């Protein structure tokens, strides 16, 4: 069974630009969550989607948004990039009724 | 306000000995706890979990202990192997909210 797939693995963007990251969950998993990892703040929850609906949202500005498609694939968008948005963005999927989240390898975003 | 704390940023042990990683939490709503292992530039890998109705869960070399009254959990790795060298994250979740709250991690180094 294929794991969680995130694309791209690495990305360099300029301040002020926007970026879209993609996540394909494990087959059969309908819950997709996004996390940001930075050296100072650790792993922080961004949002969770289930059946195309956002169920939870973390404490991030509105520049961070996401969506989920009918095939459970999810995208995350960050607009008006700031230097502080440089981080490893991780996607995790979970089986309905399960608590364990399984993570992808992440997208390393660098804002210059 | 850090709801999940891993007070030891690093731990070094000899191969074959026991590694004990500790985690404390403050939120009484947490009822499920997970440990993840992470290598640099990769996503976290799920290791083991425990529900608040249990006080111990074992999986091979890994055992997690939960002390609810002390709001403390620990991960024991016996025997430790050099391949166990990684950052270990403790995470917690509770209620109908499947958001994971992570500690800042402990870097485990197992010396041959």
Interface residues (C-beta under 8 A of the other chain):
Chain A: X4 X6 X31 X33 X35 X42 X43 X44 X45 X48 X55 X56 X58 X88 X90 X92 X94 X99 X100 X101 X102 X103 X104 X105 X106 X108
Chain B: X32 X34 X36 X41 X42 X43 X44 X45 X46 X49 X89 X91 X93 X97 X98 X99 X100 X101 X102 X103 X104 X105
